[in-house]
Amino acid sequence: MSKQQENEKIVTVYALTQYIRLKFEKDHLLKNIAVIGEIADINARSGNYYIKLKDSFAVISCIIFSQYITPEIQQMKIGDAIKIKGDISVYIKNGTYQMYGFDAVSDGIGDIYQQFEQVKKRLSGEGLFDPKRKKGFPEFPRKIALVTASNSAALQDMLITMQKRYPLATPILYGCIVQGAKAEAEILKQLKLAEKAKVDVVVLARGGGSYEDLQAFNSEAIARYISEMTTPVVTGIGHEIDVTIADFVADLRAATPTAAIEAITPDKVELRKQIMRIEAILITKIQQKIARDAKKLEESAVRLQNRGPKQLLQHDQNLLIHLIQRFQNQGISQKLFHMKYLEIQQQNKNIFRHTAIIISSKKREMELLQKRLELLSPLEVLKRGYAIIQKDELLITSIENTNIGESVDIVLHDGILACRIENKKKNQLKGGK
């Protein structure tokens, strides 16, 4: 064994952590110490209060056990400036130092929260939060910019939600840092790139975090740029209880990243139901139109039957016989009789000609109506060589909606072909030729 190995000190993790803890507990400067700062995060669990206390340069975790909880502590919230008395020690389980408090009192409003309120008041006074400034969102967005952290849980949640609800939309990632000193500049840069790209909607999002973690989204510069954007912006920052300056100025504030996607995309299931309802309405209206026209045709046939050429001729013959009898009885001259006869014959010809014109006109109207009804039939379009391509019962209108190796259905007028995509080529035709 070498001399270096003989002098080497080997200890377990627990032994080392226990030794450091003893060092803390023997230091009288770390006993009964009062620490002032601003609450960055506060949670109550099992009767105990867990607080993250911070200033402009550092953060310390504090725990106040249930026996020391006062009504004043129960009223404390993020942004409050407080003073905690207690001891500093090491929590062995995770090897971190923290403060074990036995008293806490309010010390006013913290600097960070005060700055938040000042920015909020200033921008509100300028009208940047006015609902009249809010832009609307497209009903069917095609390009959605996601300004968030790359490889984050928030990003995966949004992508999964988009695929489930509205896979026709294309997500475009503008990855950035979402917390820390560089976050403000990164977020602002990616918002400007998304605005320049002329997307349909911008989603500014991140997952949950402490009050301190969300500070970049309280940036006045980011808020002012969002208010100037021509592209509508929806925020999904943190959890439902988290509210930032960016939420106030955005066109829509959602509680979470997932809720942001749900707010701006239609649900494909509901779309399918809506299309089926419209299809049923169209079919009903077409059937009603056909029924009305058939009834009109039937009524016209009855009228023609009651006042057709045969009936008119019979009427004229009866009239002629009646006139002959009157002529004979009254001794009317043969010449006058002949003139009346010719007049009646001309009337018969006019009636026949007029009847033929009416029948021809009605026939042309029926033929035009029949052709228009045939044009409404999707099967007639398919018979001319066209086809409908579907994937998972959704209509495919672009090669961008498919991937090589996927299966699709090609609907023809007499059946469906099940096919697999081997290759994709962009359409090189121009001008519709």
TORKOL-4160 file (C-alpha; in steps of 0.2 Angstrom, whole numbers, padded with zeros to 4 digits, m for minus):
433
<pt num="1" X="0000" Y="0000" Z="0000"/>
<pt num="2" X="0007" Y="0017" Z="m0005"/>
<pt num="3" X="0010" Y="0031" Z="0007"/>
<pt num="4" X="m0004" Y="0041" Z="m0002"/>
<pt num="5" X="m0016" Y="0028" Z="0001"/>
<pt num="6" X="m0012" Y="0026" Z="0019"/>
<pt num="7" X="m0015" Y="0044" Z="0022"/>
<pt num="8" X="m0032" Y="0044" Z="0012"/>
<pt num="9" X="m0047" Y="0048" Z="0022"/>
<pt num="10" X="m0062" Y="0037" Z="0017"/>
<pt num="11" X="m0079" Y="0041" Z="0025"/>
<pt num="12" X="m0097" Y="0036" Z="0020"/>
<pt num="13" X="m0109" Y="0049" Z="0014"/>
<pt num="14" X="m0119" Y="0049" Z="0030"/>
<pt num="15" X="m0104" Y="0051" Z="0041"/>
<pt num="16" X="m0098" Y="0066" Z="0031"/>
<pt num="17" X="m0115" Y="0074" Z="0031"/>
<pt num="18" X="m0117" Y="0071" Z="0050"/>
<pt num="19" X="m0100" Y="0078" Z="0053"/>
<pt num="20" X="m0105" Y="0094" Z="0043"/>
<pt num="21" X="m0121" Y="0095" Z="0053"/>
<pt num="22" X="m0112" Y="0095" Z="0069"/>
<pt num="23" X="m0101" Y="0109" Z="0063"/>
<pt num="24" X="m0116" Y="0119" Z="0059"/>
<pt num="25" X="m0124" Y="0115" Z="0076"/>
<pt num="26" X="m0108" Y="0120" Z="0086"/>
<pt num="27" X="m0107" Y="0137" Z="0078"/>
<pt num="28" X="m0115" Y="0149" Z="0090"/>
<pt num="29" X="m0117" Y="0162" Z="0076"/>
<pt num="30" X="m0130" Y="0150" Z="0067"/>
<pt num="31" X="m0140" Y="0149" Z="0083"/>
<pt num="32" X="m0155" Y="0160" Z="0086"/>
<pt num="33" X="m0152" Y="0170" Z="0071"/>
<pt num="34" X="m0164" Y="0182" Z="0063"/>
<pt num="35" X="m0164" Y="0182" Z="0044"/>
<pt num="36" X="m0174" Y="0195" Z="0033"/>
<pt num="37" X="m0179" Y="0192" Z="0015"/>
<pt num="38" X="m0193" Y="0191" Z="0003"/>
<pt num="39" X="m0205" Y="0175" Z="0002"/>
<pt num="40" X="m0201" Y="0167" Z="m0015"/>
<pt num="41" X="m0212" Y="0152" Z="m0012"/>
<pt num="42" X="m0222" Y="0146" Z="0003"/>
<pt num="43" X="m0232" Y="0129" Z="0006"/>
<pt num="44" X="m0241" Y="0121" Z="0020"/>
<pt num="45" X="m0239" Y="0102" Z="0022"/>
<pt num="46" X="m0245" Y="0092" Z="0037"/>
<pt num="47" X="m0246" Y="0107" Z="0048"/>
<pt num="48" X="m0229" Y="0113" Z="0044"/>
<pt num="49" X="m0224" Y="0128" Z="0033"/>
<pt num="50" X="m0210" Y="0127" Z="0020"/>
<pt num="51" X="m0203" Y="0144" Z="0014"/>
<pt num="52" X="m0190" Y="0149" Z="0002"/>
<pt num="53" X="m0183" Y="0166" Z="0008"/>
<pt num="54" X="m0173" Y="0176" Z="m0005"/>
<pt num="55" X="m0165" Y="0193" Z="m0008"/>
<pt num="56" X="m0156" Y="0199" Z="m0024"/>
<pt num="57" X="m0142" Y="0187" Z="m0022"/>
<pt num="58" X="m0146" Y="0171" Z="m0013"/>
<pt num="59" X="m0160" Y="0159" Z="m0008"/>
<pt num="60" X="m0162" Y="0149" Z="0008"/>
<pt num="61" X="m0175" Y="0136" Z="0012"/>
<pt num="62" X="m0184" Y="0137" Z="0029"/>
<pt num="63" X="m0196" Y="0126" Z="0039"/>
<pt num="64" X="m0207" Y="0131" Z="0053"/>
<pt num="65" X="m0215" Y="0116" Z="0062"/>
<pt num="66" X="m0233" Y="0116" Z="0067"/>
<pt num="67" X="m0230" Y="0121" Z="0085"/>
<pt num="68" X="m0223" Y="0137" Z="0080"/>
<pt num="69" X="m0236" Y="0142" Z="0067"/>
<pt num="70" X="m0246" Y="0158" Z="0072"/>
<pt num="71" X="m0261" Y="0167" Z="0063"/>
<pt num="72" X="m0248" Y="0180" Z="0056"/>
<pt num="73" X="m0238" Y="0166" Z="0048"/>
<pt num="74" X="m0254" Y="0158" Z="0040"/>
<pt num="75" X="m0258" Y="0175" Z="0031"/>
<pt num="76" X="m0240" Y="0176" Z="0024"/>
<pt num="77" X="m0239" Y="0175" Z="0005"/>
<pt num="78" X="m0227" Y="0176" Z="m0010"/>
<pt num="79" X="m0219" Y="0193" Z="m0011"/>
<pt num="80" X="m0220" Y="0197" Z="0007"/>
<pt num="81" X="m0205" Y="0204" Z="0016"/>
<pt num="82" X="m0203" Y="0194" Z="0033"/>
<pt num="83" X="m0190" Y="0191" Z="0047"/>
<pt num="84" X="m0188" Y="0173" Z="0053"/>
<pt num="85" X="m0179" Y="0168" Z="0069"/>
<pt num="86" X="m0171" Y="0151" Z="0071"/>
<pt num="87" X="m0156" Y="0139" Z="0069"/>
<pt num="88" X="m0146" Y="0134" Z="0054"/>
<pt num="89" X="m0143" Y="0116" Z="0052"/>
<pt num="90" X="m0141" Y="0102" Z="0039"/>
<pt num="91" X="m0155" Y="0091" Z="0033"/>
<pt num="92" X="m0146" Y="0074" Z="0032"/>
<pt num="93" X="m0158" Y="0066" Z="0020"/>
<pt num="94" X="m0153" Y="0077" Z="0005"/>
<pt num="95" X="m0137" Y="0085" Z="0012"/>
<pt num="96" X="m0144" Y="0103" Z="0011"/>
<pt num="97" X="m0143" Y="0116" Z="0024"/>
<pt num="98" X="m0158" Y="0125" Z="0029"/>
<pt num="99" X="m0166" Y="0136" Z="0043"/>
<pt num="100" X="m0177" Y="0129" Z="0056"/>
<pt num="101" X="m0188" Y="0143" Z="0062"/>
<pt num="102" X="m0197" Y="0146" Z="0078"/>
<pt num="103" X="m0204" Y="0163" Z="0074"/>
<pt num="104" X="m0208" Y="0174" Z="0059"/>
<pt num="105" X="m0215" Y="0191" Z="0057"/>
<pt num="106" X="m0220" Y="0202" Z="0043"/>
<pt num="107" X="m0208" Y="0216" Z="0037"/>
<pt num="108" X="m0218" Y="0224" Z="0024"/>
<pt num="109" X="m0219" Y="0221" Z="0005"/>
<pt num="110" X="m0204" Y="0213" Z="m0003"/>
<pt num="111" X="m0194" Y="0222" Z="m0016"/>
<pt num="112" X="m0198" Y="0210" Z="m0030"/>
<pt num="113" X="m0216" Y="0210" Z="m0027"/>
<pt num="114" X="m0216" Y="0228" Z="m0025"/>
<pt num="115" X="m0208" Y="0230" Z="m0042"/>
<pt num="116" X="m0221" Y="0218" Z="m0049"/>
<pt num="117" X="m0235" Y="0229" Z="m0043"/>
<pt num="118" X="m0226" Y="0245" Z="m0050"/>
<pt num="119" X="m0224" Y="0237" Z="m0068"/>
<pt num="120" X="m0242" Y="0230" Z="m0067"/>
<pt num="121" X="m0249" Y="0247" Z="m0062"/>
<pt num="122" X="m0239" Y="0257" Z="m0075"/>
<pt num="123" X="m0244" Y="0245" Z="m0090"/>
<pt num="124" X="m0262" Y="0245" Z="m0084"/>
<pt num="125" X="m0262" Y="0264" Z="m0084"/>
<pt num="126" X="m0256" Y="0264" Z="m0102"/>
<pt num="127" X="m0270" Y="0253" Z="m0107"/>
<pt num="128" X="m0260" Y="0238" Z="m0111"/>
<pt num="129" X="m0272" Y="0226" Z="m0102"/>
<pt num="130" X="m0287" Y="0234" Z="m0110"/>
<pt num="131" X="m0299" Y="0220" Z="m0117"/>
<pt num="132" X="m0302" Y="0230" Z="m0132"/>
<pt num="133" X="m0284" Y="0228" Z="m0137"/>
<pt num="134" X="m0285" Y="0209" Z="m0137"/>
<pt num="135" X="m0284" Y="0200" Z="m0154"/>
<pt num="136" X="m0295" Y="0186" Z="m0159"/>
<pt num="137" X="m0288" Y="0169" Z="m0164"/>
<pt num="138" X="m0291" Y="0159" Z="m0180"/>
<pt num="139" X="m0304" Y="0146" Z="m0180"/>
<pt num="140" X="m0292" Y="0133" Z="m0189"/>
<pt num="141" X="m0274" Y="0138" Z="m0186"/>
<pt num="142" X="m0261" Y="0130" Z="m0197"/>
<pt num="143" X="m0245" Y="0136" Z="m0189"/>
<pt num="144" X="m0243" Y="0137" Z="m0171"/>
<pt num="145" X="m0227" Y="0144" Z="m0163"/>
<pt num="146" X="m0222" Y="0136" Z="m0146"/>
<pt num="147" X="m0210" Y="0148" Z="m0137"/>
<pt num="148" X="m0204" Y="0137" Z="m0122"/>
<pt num="149" X="m0190" Y="0127" Z="m0116"/>
<pt num="150" X="m0184" Y="0113" Z="m0127"/>
<pt num="151" X="m0185" Y="0095" Z="m0121"/>
<pt num="152" X="m0197" Y="0101" Z="m0107"/>
<pt num="153" X="m0212" Y="0092" Z="m0100"/>
<pt num="154" X="m0222" Y="0108" Z="m0105"/>
<pt num="155" X="m0217" Y="0106" Z="m0123"/>
<pt num="156" X="m0221" Y="0087" Z="m0123"/>
<pt num="157" X="m0238" Y="0090" Z="m0115"/>
<pt num="158" X="m0242" Y="0103" Z="m0129"/>
<pt num="159" X="m0237" Y="0092" Z="m0143"/>
<pt num="160" X="m0247" Y="0077" Z="m0137"/>
<pt num="161" X="m0262" Y="0088" Z="m0135"/>
<pt num="162" X="m0260" Y="0095" Z="m0152"/>
<pt num="163" X="m0259" Y="0078" Z="m0160"/>
<pt num="164" X="m0274" Y="0072" Z="m0150"/>
<pt num="165" X="m0285" Y="0087" Z="m0154"/>
<pt num="166" X="m0280" Y="0095" Z="m0171"/>
<pt num="167" X="m0266" Y="0085" Z="m0180"/>
<pt num="168" X="m0268" Y="0096" Z="m0195"/>
<pt num="169" X="m0259" Y="0111" Z="m0187"/>
<pt num="170" X="m0240" Y="0112" Z="m0188"/>
<pt num="171" X="m0231" Y="0115" Z="m0172"/>
<pt num="172" X="m0215" Y="0126" Z="m0174"/>
<pt num="173" X="m0203" Y="0126" Z="m0159"/>
<pt num="174" X="m0194" Y="0142" Z="m0153"/>
<pt num="175" X="m0184" Y="0135" Z="m0139"/>
<pt num="176" X="m0177" Y="0146" Z="m0126"/>
<pt num="177" X="m0172" Y="0147" Z="m0108"/>
<pt num="178" X="m0187" Y="0151" Z="m0097"/>
<pt num="179" X="m0179" Y="0155" Z="m0080"/>
<pt num="180" X="m0163" Y="0163" Z="m0074"/>
<pt num="181" X="m0153" Y="0179" Z="m0079"/>
<pt num="182" X="m0153" Y="0175" Z="m0097"/>
<pt num="183" X="m0171" Y="0170" Z="m0099"/>
<pt num="184" X="m0178" Y="0188" Z="m0102"/>
<pt num="185" X="m0167" Y="0191" Z="m0117"/>
<pt num="186" X="m0170" Y="0173" Z="m0124"/>
<pt num="187" X="m0189" Y="0174" Z="m0123"/>
<pt num="188" X="m0189" Y="0191" Z="m0131"/>
<pt num="189" X="m0178" Y="0185" Z="m0145"/>
<pt num="190" X="m0189" Y="0170" Z="m0149"/>
<pt num="191" X="m0205" Y="0180" Z="m0149"/>
<pt num="192" X="m0197" Y="0192" Z="m0162"/>
<pt num="193" X="m0193" Y="0177" Z="m0173"/>
<pt num="194" X="m0210" Y="0170" Z="m0171"/>
<pt num="195" X="m0218" Y="0187" Z="m0176"/>
<pt num="196" X="m0207" Y="0188" Z="m0191"/>
<pt num="197" X="m0211" Y="0170" Z="m0197"/>
<pt num="198" X="m0230" Y="0175" Z="m0199"/>
<pt num="199" X="m0237" Y="0161" Z="m0189"/>
<pt num="200" X="m0255" Y="0160" Z="m0185"/>
<pt num="201" X="m0254" Y="0159" Z="m0166"/>
<pt num="202" X="m0239" Y="0161" Z="m0153"/>
<pt num="203" X="m0240" Y="0151" Z="m0137"/>
<pt num="204" X="m0229" Y="0157" Z="m0123"/>
<pt num="205" X="m0227" Y="0143" Z="m0110"/>
<pt num="206" X="m0218" Y="0135" Z="m0096"/>
<pt num="207" X="m0221" Y="0122" Z="m0083"/>
<pt num="208" X="m0224" Y="0126" Z="m0065"/>
<pt num="209" X="m0211" Y="0133" Z="m0053"/>
<pt num="210" X="m0208" Y="0145" Z="m0039"/>
<pt num="211" X="m0212" Y="0163" Z="m0039"/>
<pt num="212" X="m0193" Y="0167" Z="m0042"/>
<pt num="213" X="m0193" Y="0154" Z="m0057"/>
<pt num="214" X="m0207" Y="0164" Z="m0066"/>
<pt num="215" X="m0198" Y="0181" Z="m0064"/>
<pt num="216" X="m0193" Y="0182" Z="m0083"/>
<pt num="217" X="m0212" Y="0182" Z="m0087"/>
<pt num="218" X="m0214" Y="0198" Z="m0077"/>
<pt num="219" X="m0202" Y="0208" Z="m0088"/>
<pt num="220" X="m0208" Y="0224" Z="m0094"/>
<pt num="221" X="m0199" Y="0223" Z="m0110"/>
<pt num="222" X="m0207" Y="0206" Z="m0114"/>
<pt num="223" X="m0224" Y="0213" Z="m0110"/>
<pt num="224" X="m0222" Y="0228" Z="m0121"/>
<pt num="225" X="m0217" Y="0218" Z="m0136"/>
<pt num="226" X="m0232" Y="0206" Z="m0134"/>
<pt num="227" X="m0243" Y="0221" Z="m0134"/>
<pt num="228" X="m0235" Y="0227" Z="m0151"/>
<pt num="229" X="m0236" Y="0210" Z="m0159"/>
<pt num="230" X="m0248" Y="0208" Z="m0174"/>
<pt num="231" X="m0249" Y="0189" Z="m0171"/>
<pt num="232" X="m0261" Y="0184" Z="m0157"/>
<pt num="233" X="m0252" Y="0177" Z="m0141"/>
<pt num="234" X="m0259" Y="0165" Z="m0128"/>
<pt num="235" X="m0249" Y="0161" Z="m0112"/>
<pt num="236" X="m0249" Y="0145" Z="m0102"/>
<pt num="237" X="m0236" Y="0149" Z="m0088"/>
<pt num="238" X="m0235" Y="0138" Z="m0073"/>
<pt num="239" X="m0250" Y="0132" Z="m0064"/>
<pt num="240" X="m0267" Y="0140" Z="m0062"/>
<pt num="241" X="m0263" Y="0150" Z="m0047"/>
<pt num="242" X="m0247" Y="0158" Z="m0055"/>
<pt num="243" X="m0251" Y="0175" Z="m0064"/>
<pt num="244" X="m0237" Y="0185" Z="m0072"/>
<pt num="245" X="m0236" Y="0202" Z="m0081"/>
<pt num="246" X="m0236" Y="0192" Z="m0098"/>
<pt num="247" X="m0253" Y="0184" Z="m0094"/>
<pt num="248" X="m0261" Y="0202" Z="m0091"/>
<pt num="249" X="m0255" Y="0208" Z="m0108"/>
<pt num="250" X="m0257" Y="0192" Z="m0119"/>
<pt num="251" X="m0273" Y="0191" Z="m0130"/>
<pt num="252" X="m0278" Y="0175" Z="m0119"/>
<pt num="253" X="m0272" Y="0168" Z="m0103"/>
<pt num="254" X="m0273" Y="0149" Z="m0100"/>
<pt num="255" X="m0270" Y="0141" Z="m0083"/>
<pt num="256" X="m0257" Y="0128" Z="m0090"/>
<pt num="257" X="m0247" Y="0125" Z="m0106"/>
<pt num="258" X="m0260" Y="0111" Z="m0110"/>
<pt num="259" X="m0274" Y="0122" Z="m0107"/>
<pt num="260" X="m0267" Y="0135" Z="m0119"/>
<pt num="261" X="m0267" Y="0122" Z="m0134"/>
<pt num="262" X="m0284" Y="0117" Z="m0130"/>
<pt num="263" X="m0290" Y="0135" Z="m0130"/>
<pt num="264" X="m0283" Y="0139" Z="m0148"/>
<pt num="265" X="m0286" Y="0122" Z="m0157"/>
<pt num="266" X="m0303" Y="0114" Z="m0162"/>
<pt num="267" X="m0306" Y="0096" Z="m0156"/>
<pt num="268" X="m0306" Y="0084" Z="m0171"/>
<pt num="269" X="m0319" Y="0073" Z="m0163"/>
<pt num="270" X="m0331" Y="0088" Z="m0162"/>
<pt num="271" X="m0326" Y="0093" Z="m0180"/>
<pt num="272" X="m0331" Y="0076" Z="m0186"/>
<pt num="273" X="m0348" Y="0077" Z="m0177"/>
<pt num="274" X="m0351" Y="0094" Z="m0184"/>
<pt num="275" X="m0347" Y="0088" Z="m0202"/>
<pt num="276" X="m0359" Y="0074" Z="m0200"/>
<pt num="277" X="m0373" Y="0086" Z="m0193"/>
<pt num="278" X="m0370" Y="0097" Z="m0209"/>
<pt num="279" X="m0370" Y="0082" Z="m0220"/>
<pt num="280" X="m0387" Y="0076" Z="m0213"/>
<pt num="281" X="m0394" Y="0094" Z="m0215"/>
<pt num="282" X="m0389" Y="0095" Z="m0233"/>
<pt num="283" X="m0396" Y="0077" Z="m0237"/>
<pt num="284" X="m0412" Y="0082" Z="m0229"/>
<pt num="285" X="m0413" Y="0098" Z="m0238"/>
<pt num="286" X="m0410" Y="0090" Z="m0255"/>
<pt num="287" X="m0423" Y="0076" Z="m0251"/>
<pt num="288" X="m0435" Y="0090" Z="m0247"/>
<pt num="289" X="m0431" Y="0099" Z="m0263"/>
<pt num="290" X="m0434" Y="0084" Z="m0273"/>
<pt num="291" X="m0450" Y="0080" Z="m0264"/>
<pt num="292" X="m0457" Y="0097" Z="m0267"/>
<pt num="293" X="m0452" Y="0097" Z="m0286"/>
<pt num="294" X="m0460" Y="0080" Z="m0288"/>
<pt num="295" X="m0476" Y="0086" Z="m0280"/>
<pt num="296" X="m0476" Y="0101" Z="m0292"/>
<pt num="297" X="m0473" Y="0090" Z="m0306"/>
<pt num="298" X="m0487" Y="0078" Z="m0301"/>
<pt num="299" X="m0499" Y="0093" Z="m0299"/>
<pt num="300" X="m0494" Y="0100" Z="m0316"/>
<pt num="301" X="m0498" Y="0083" Z="m0324"/>
<pt num="302" X="m0515" Y="0083" Z="m0316"/>
<pt num="303" X="m0518" Y="0100" Z="m0322"/>
<pt num="304" X="m0512" Y="0095" Z="m0340"/>
<pt num="305" X="m0523" Y="0080" Z="m0339"/>
<pt num="306" X="m0539" Y="0090" Z="m0334"/>
<pt num="307" X="m0535" Y="0104" Z="m0347"/>
<pt num="308" X="m0525" Y="0094" Z="m0360"/>
<pt num="309" X="m0528" Y="0095" Z="m0379"/>
<pt num="310" X="m0540" Y="0081" Z="m0379"/>
<pt num="311" X="m0551" Y="0090" Z="m0366"/>
<pt num="312" X="m0550" Y="0106" Z="m0375"/>
<pt num="313" X="m0554" Y="0098" Z="m0392"/>
<pt num="314" X="m0569" Y="0090" Z="m0384"/>
<pt num="315" X="m0575" Y="0106" Z="m0377"/>
<pt num="316" X="m0573" Y="0115" Z="m0394"/>
<pt num="317" X="m0582" Y="0101" Z="m0403"/>
<pt num="318" X="m0597" Y="0102" Z="m0390"/>
<pt num="319" X="m0596" Y="0121" Z="m0393"/>
<pt num="320" X="m0596" Y="0119" Z="m0412"/>
<pt num="321" X="m0611" Y="0107" Z="m0411"/>
<pt num="322" X="m0620" Y="0119" Z="m0400"/>
<pt num="323" X="m0617" Y="0133" Z="m0412"/>
<pt num="324" X="m0622" Y="0123" Z="m0427"/>
<pt num="325" X="m0639" Y="0120" Z="m0418"/>
<pt num="326" X="m0641" Y="0138" Z="m0414"/>
<pt num="327" X="m0636" Y="0143" Z="m0432"/>
<pt num="328" X="m0649" Y="0131" Z="m0439"/>
<pt num="329" X="m0662" Y="0136" Z="m0427"/>
<pt num="330" X="m0659" Y="0155" Z="m0431"/>
<pt num="331" X="m0656" Y="0153" Z="m0450"/>
<pt num="332" X="m0639" Y="0160" Z="m0449"/>
<pt num="333" X="m0631" Y="0161" Z="m0467"/>
<pt num="334" X="m0619" Y="0148" Z="m0472"/>
<pt num="335" X="m0605" Y="0161" Z="m0475"/>
<pt num="336" X="m0606" Y="0167" Z="m0457"/>
<pt num="337" X="m0606" Y="0149" Z="m0451"/>
<pt num="338" X="m0590" Y="0146" Z="m0460"/>
<pt num="339" X="m0582" Y="0161" Z="m0453"/>
<pt num="340" X="m0585" Y="0155" Z="m0435"/>
<pt num="341" X="m0579" Y="0138" Z="m0439"/>
<pt num="342" X="m0562" Y="0145" Z="m0445"/>
<pt num="343" X="m0561" Y="0156" Z="m0430"/>
<pt num="344" X="m0563" Y="0141" Z="m0419"/>
<pt num="345" X="m0551" Y="0131" Z="m0429"/>
<pt num="346" X="m0538" Y="0145" Z="m0426"/>
<pt num="347" X="m0541" Y="0145" Z="m0408"/>
<pt num="348" X="m0538" Y="0126" Z="m0407"/>
<pt num="349" X="m0521" Y="0129" Z="m0416"/>
<pt num="350" X="m0516" Y="0142" Z="m0404"/>
<pt num="351" X="m0521" Y="0131" Z="m0389"/>
<pt num="352" X="m0511" Y="0117" Z="m0396"/>
<pt num="353" X="m0496" Y="0128" Z="m0399"/>
<pt num="354" X="m0497" Y="0136" Z="m0382"/>
<pt num="355" X="m0498" Y="0119" Z="m0373"/>
<pt num="356" X="m0483" Y="0112" Z="m0383"/>
<pt num="357" X="m0473" Y="0127" Z="m0377"/>
<pt num="358" X="m0478" Y="0125" Z="m0359"/>
<pt num="359" X="m0474" Y="0106" Z="m0359"/>
<pt num="360" X="m0457" Y="0110" Z="m0368"/>
<pt num="361" X="m0452" Y="0123" Z="m0355"/>
<pt num="362" X="m0457" Y="0112" Z="m0340"/>
<pt num="363" X="m0447" Y="0098" Z="m0347"/>
<pt num="364" X="m0431" Y="0109" Z="m0349"/>
<pt num="365" X="m0433" Y="0115" Z="m0331"/>
<pt num="366" X="m0434" Y="0097" Z="m0325"/>
<pt num="367" X="m0419" Y="0092" Z="m0335"/>
<pt num="368" X="m0409" Y="0107" Z="m0328"/>
<pt num="369" X="m0415" Y="0102" Z="m0310"/>
<pt num="370" X="m0410" Y="0084" Z="m0312"/>
<pt num="371" X="m0392" Y="0089" Z="m0318"/>
<pt num="372" X="m0390" Y="0101" Z="m0304"/>
<pt num="373" X="m0395" Y="0087" Z="m0291"/>
<pt num="374" X="m0383" Y="0075" Z="m0300"/>
<pt num="375" X="m0369" Y="0088" Z="m0298"/>
<pt num="376" X="m0372" Y="0089" Z="m0279"/>
<pt num="377" X="m0368" Y="0070" Z="m0278"/>
<pt num="378" X="m0350" Y="0066" Z="m0272"/>
<pt num="379" X="m0351" Y="0050" Z="m0282"/>
<pt num="380" X="m0353" Y="0059" Z="m0298"/>
<pt num="381" X="m0336" Y="0068" Z="m0294"/>
<pt num="382" X="m0328" Y="0052" Z="m0290"/>
<pt num="383" X="m0334" Y="0044" Z="m0306"/>
<pt num="384" X="m0325" Y="0057" Z="m0316"/>
<pt num="385" X="m0308" Y="0050" Z="m0310"/>
<pt num="386" X="m0306" Y="0060" Z="m0294"/>
<pt num="387" X="m0303" Y="0052" Z="m0277"/>
<pt num="388" X="m0303" Y="0056" Z="m0258"/>
<pt num="389" X="m0288" Y="0051" Z="m0247"/>
<pt num="390" X="m0291" Y="0048" Z="m0229"/>
<pt num="391" X="m0280" Y="0044" Z="m0214"/>
<pt num="392" X="m0289" Y="0039" Z="m0198"/>
<pt num="393" X="m0305" Y="0045" Z="m0206"/>
<pt num="394" X="m0298" Y="0062" Z="m0208"/>
<pt num="395" X="m0297" Y="0071" Z="m0225"/>
<pt num="396" X="m0279" Y="0073" Z="m0232"/>
<pt num="397" X="m0277" Y="0089" Z="m0242"/>
<pt num="398" X="m0258" Y="0090" Z="m0242"/>
<pt num="399" X="m0243" Y="0079" Z="m0242"/>
<pt num="400" X="m0237" Y="0088" Z="m0227"/>
<pt num="401" X="m0251" Y="0079" Z="m0217"/>
<pt num="402" X="m0243" Y="0062" Z="m0221"/>
<pt num="403" X="m0227" Y="0052" Z="m0218"/>
<pt num="404" X="m0218" Y="0039" Z="m0228"/>
<pt num="405" X="m0223" Y="0022" Z="m0222"/>
<pt num="406" X="m0240" Y="0027" Z="m0216"/>
<pt num="407" X="m0256" Y="0019" Z="m0222"/>
<pt num="408" X="m0270" Y="0029" Z="m0230"/>
<pt num="409" X="m0287" Y="0025" Z="m0238"/>
<pt num="410" X="m0291" Y="0030" Z="m0256"/>
<pt num="411" X="m0310" Y="0032" Z="m0258"/>
<pt num="412" X="m0316" Y="0029" Z="m0276"/>
<pt num="413" X="m0333" Y="0029" Z="m0283"/>
<pt num="414" X="m0335" Y="0010" Z="m0282"/>
<pt num="415" X="m0324" Y="0006" Z="m0266"/>
<pt num="416" X="m0309" Y="0010" Z="m0255"/>
<pt num="417" X="m0291" Y="0006" Z="m0258"/>
<pt num="418" X="m0280" Y="0003" Z="m0243"/>
<pt num="419" X="m0262" Y="0010" Z="m0248"/>
<pt num="420" X="m0246" Y="0013" Z="m0240"/>
<pt num="421" X="m0235" Y="0029" Z="m0244"/>
<pt num="422" X="m0219" Y="0024" Z="m0252"/>
<pt num="423" X="m0213" Y="0041" Z="m0257"/>
<pt num="424" X="m0218" Y="0059" Z="m0257"/>
<pt num="425" X="m0215" Y="0072" Z="m0271"/>
<pt num="426" X="m0220" Y="0091" Z="m0271"/>
<pt num="427" X="m0232" Y="0096" Z="m0285"/>
<pt num="428" X="m0222" Y="0105" Z="m0298"/>
<pt num="429" X="m0237" Y="0110" Z="m0308"/>
<pt num="430" X="m0239" Y="0129" Z="m0310"/>
<pt num="431" X="m0254" Y="0139" Z="m0315"/>
<pt num="432" X="m0266" Y="0125" Z="m0313"/>
<pt num="433" X="m0258" Y="0116" Z="m0329"/>
